[in-house]
């Protein structure tokens, strides 16, 4: 019998090896990887449809997708991106281009459904429309009990919390859980944007102090325009659209939040784990967490197999140590950029173009391991020219 998504009307197994709460990419990848190892996995998603509502621009690096075990497929790919165009507050432009595609633009519902089908094919069960309202750790850490909205319960040997920004269960389980770095985001679907489809477009504006504005093209006509701001993100998105795409029309929108803090150190041990955005496994520069969260989800699955079947501890923390160093460094880069004046940003972007750093970044840069790629680029002749020019500009 073909496996499929079950609804809230379906009966829930009385027990499972691993309960996964949250049907976003991190939860689905954790479920896929744990099921592949022969563990019984049941994933619960509160919404009726996997992938809804859409919560991100869907721009994922091809290299990153390979790392999380996701094959490029026309089933979810809307566009291929070869580079980016970064615009400073005064209009200086930095273009980074590659001779081959570096990223895909994904339709998020189709992407999540693709991940869900892979999880099902690996042996996981997925139940949609099932809201988990609480959880209990019983017998020290012997097993976990999740409680549903209708009062029913399920026991599991382990629990993966992948609930995103809500963090309700994370706060219940982990004393002192604190992730204050969330930023409201508005994303407009615009028609007739008039911009090059092979590049992601970024704008730094004097009215966008909390985060840059972006357009991720779906095709020549349609794109995803986003703005994140503590106050009035919708008004700022309208303003950006009027300034940069005056002939465009809005054909859809969504609202969500992005995380711009460092990764959290809790939820990396034992049989209750955090993965994805709820764990702060996000690039603070862009708010993107699908690749980082997916890498960590794979590590979480390896940990749980080792913990439950072999009695080994500490696997998750060891496996994500290098990535966490990278994410912390990216967080400090983001804080530095946020603190820069418009004049300093203008100088940074202008000197990066004049020094030839953009060409080096196109070869050595990495969308996901940004600090590592930047460090390698700065060690080049173009990088040294950039540093010297930037120093002259700042002084």
N, C-alpha and C positions, 0 to 999 in steps of 0.2 A: 504494500500500500504506500502511495506517495505521501511523503511528509509535507505538512503545510502549516500555516499559522492557525493556531487555535484561538477561539474567542473566550471572553470572560464567562460564557455560559458553560464552557467545558469543565469537566472535573479536574481538580488539581491533584497530582500525585501526593500521597501522604508524606513522602520523603524523597530526597535526591542527594547526590553527592555534593553538587555545587548549585546554589541559587544565585542567579545574576539578576540584579535589579537595574533596569535601564536598557532600552533597545536602541541606543545610539551606536556609532561606530566602535567605541571602546568596549562597550558591553557585548556587542555582537562578535567582535574579534576574540575577546576573552572566552566567550561561549564556544566559538569555533575551535580554538586551540585546545581548550580543556577536553572537549568532546573527542577531538582527534586522538587524544591520549587514552581514550577508553573510559573516561569518567562520565557518570550520568549527570547531565547538565540541563537545568530548566531556567529559561530566561523569562522575566516578566517585564512587560512594557505597558505603561498606564494608558497611552493613547491607543485608539482603535486601529490606526494605520502606521506601520513602520515608516519613519522618515518624515512624518508630519508633526508639527509645522516645521518648515524649513528654518534652520537656525544659523546658516553661514553662507559665505560667498561660494563655497564649493571649489576653491582653487587649491589643487593638491599637486605636489611635485611628483613627477614620474619616478624619480629615484626613491622618494619616500614611499610611494605605493608598493614598489618592489620590496621594500624593507618590511612592510606589514603584510606581505603575502597576497596582494590584490592585483589581479591581472587587468590591464587596460582593456576596456570593453565598450563597444558602441551602445551597449544597453544603458549606460549612464553618462558617457562622455558627450558633452555639448560642444566643446571647442578645445583646441590645442593652443597653448601659449608659448611663445618663443622668448619672451623677455618682459621688461617693464619700462615704463616711462614715469619718472619722478619729477614733479613740478614743485619748485620752491615758492615761498610766499610772494616773491617779486617776479616770478615767471622764469627763472633759470631752470634749465631742463637737463636731467641726467637720463640717458638711455642705456639700458643694459640689454643686449641682444645675443642670442645664441643661434648657430647655424641649424640647430635641430630643436624640436619642441622640448621644453623643460618641465611643463606642467599641463594638467588638464583642467578644464572647467567641467564640473560634475553637476548633474541634476540631482539634488540631494535625496529626494524620495527614492529615485531609481537606484542611487548609489547604496543607500541603506538597505533597500530591498535586496540588492545583489549580495551584500554582506550577510543578510539574514538567510538567504537561500544557501549560501556556503556553510553557514552554521548548521542549518537543518541537514544538509548533505553529510556533514561530519557526525551527525547523531544527536545534536542538541534539540530540545523541545523549546518552542517559543509560544508563549501565551500573551496575546494582546488584550488591551482593555482590562488589565489586572493591576490595580493600584495597591502597592504595598504601603501600609500606613505606619507600621512599626516593626521592630525586630528585637529579639532577645537572645543573649548569649547564655546558654544553659550549661551548667556543670563546669564552670571555669571557661574552658574553650573546647568542650567536648563536642557540642553541636550548636547550630543556630536555628532559631525559629522565626520565620517571617509571618506577619499577620496582615491579612488583606482587608480591604474596605468592608467586605461583607461579614467579617469576623472569622472567616476560615483561616486555617494555619497550615504551614508546611515546615517540616524540619529538614535541615541539610547539614552535611559535615563541614561545609564552608560557605561563605557568603562573599560575593563580589558586588560592591556598591559602585554603580556607574550611572548615578542619577543626574549628573550635570549640576547646573547652578542651584537647584532647589536645596540640595545637601541636607534634607530632612533626616534621613537615616544616618548620615555621617555625623550629625550633631548628637543623635541619640547614642551612638556607639562610642564615639571618640571624645572624651572629655577635653575641653579646650579647643575643639575644632574651630578654626577661624580663617576665613578666606574673604577679606574685605575688598579685594581689588576688582570687583565686577563693574562693568561700564555698560549702560544702556545703549543699544544699537538699533538703528533703523536701516532697513535695506529696501530700496525701491527697485522694482523691475521697470526699466525705461525702454521706450522704443524710439528709434531714430537718434541714437546717441552720437553718430557721426565720427566716431573715433576708430583707430586701427584695431582690428579684431585680434591680431596676433600678439598684442601686448596688454598686460594689466596696467592700469593708469592710477597714479597716486598723486594727491594734492595736499600740500601743507598750506594752510590758510591762517590768517591772523584770527579768525573766528572759530577755528578748529584747534583749540588749545589742548584738548584731552586726547585726541587721536586724529590721524589723517583721514581724509576722504578718499574713496576709491571707486573705480568702475572696473568690473570684471566682465569682459564681453562674452556673450553667448554666441553671437554671430555679428554680421555687419550691421544689423538693425537693432538688436535687443541686447541689453546688458544689465548687470546687477550693480546698482550704485549704493554705496553704504557710507554711513556716518555714525560714529560713536561719540557720545558726549554726556556729561553729567546733567546738563540742562538743555532742553529744547532740541534734541537730536533731529526731530522731524523738520522743524523750521530750518535747521542748518543744512539738512539734506536737500530741501527745496531750493535754498539759496545756492548751493553748490551746483545743482542741476541747471538753474537759470544762468549762472555764470559760465559754466564750461560746456553745457549741452543745451543751448537756448531753444533749439527746435525740437527737443525731445518731449515725449508724453509718458505719463505714468500709467502702466497697465497692471500693476500689482505692488504689494508691499508686505513686509513682515517685520516684526519687532522681536528682539531677543537681547541677550547680554553676552559680552565677551569678558574673559578673565585676563587681567594684565599684571598678575603678581608672580612671585616665585613658586616653584613646586613645593608641595607640603610634604613634611617628613613623616607624617602619620599614615597608617593604613598600608604599611609596607612589610608587615610581619604577621605571623600567625595564620589563622584561618578566616579572618575577616579583612578584606583588602579594598582599597580605594583605587579606581582606575579612571582615566579620562579627566574631563574638566573639573570634576568634584575633587580631584587630587591635585589640581593646579598643574597638570601636565600639558602646558600650553606655552607657545611662544609669546612672550609679553609684547614683542614689537608689533605683531600682527593680530594677536588674539586667536591664531589658528592652533587647533589642538588635535586634529584627526590623526596626523602622522605620529606625533609624540605620544598621544594617548594609545594609538594602535601598537606602537613598539612596547609600551609599558603593559598593555593588555596581554601581549604574547608572553612577556616576562612573568606576569601574574599567573597565567595558566601553567607555566613551567614550575613556578613555585608551589602551586597547589598540588600538582601531581607529586612533586618531591616531598611535600609536607604530609599529604594524606596517605600516600602509598609507600614511601620510603623513610618517613620520619625525619627528613632533613629540614632544617630551618634556615632562614636568612637568604634564600635564593632570590626572591624578588628584589630586595634591597641591593644585593650585589649586582644583579643584572642591570638595574637602572642607574647605578652610581655615575657612570660616565655621562649619560643623558641628562641627569639632574645637574651635574656641573655645567653642562652646556646651557640648560634652561635658566639656571641662576645667572650665568654670565649674560644671556640674552635679556634678562630682566633688568640688569644694571645698564645695559646699552639702551634699553627703552627709557629708563629713568633719565639717562643723560640726554637723549633726544628730546624728551618732554621738557627738560629744563632749559633748552636752548632758546635764545631769542630768535625772532624772524631774521635779523641780520646775520646771526651765526649760522642758521639753517641755509640762508642764501649762499653764504661763503662756502659752507660744506659741500653743497650740491654743485656749485660752480667749479670749485677746485677739483672735485672728483671727476668732472667731465674733462677739464683742461689737462689733467695729469695723465689721462689714459687709464685711470683706475677702472673705469666701467668695462673696458675690454678684458682686463685681468679678472674682474669679478665674473664675467660671462664664462670664463674658463675654470676658475677655481672656486667660485661662490657656491653656496649650498643653501637652498631655501629653508631647510629644516635645521641644519647645524650651522646657523648663521655666523656665530662668533668664530668657529673653527675655520670656515671659509673666508671670513674677513681677515683673520690673522694670517692665513696663507697668502692672501692677496696683498696685504700690507708689507709682507716680506719681499715682494717683487720690486724691480726698479720703478714701476709705475706707482706702487704703494709708497715707496720712499719719496717720490716726487710729490705725491698727494700730501703726505705728512708734513713735508717742508713747506708746501704752499699753504696748507691749513694753518700752520704755525704763524706764517707771515700775515695771514688774514686776521687771525685772532689777536695778534699783537698790534 
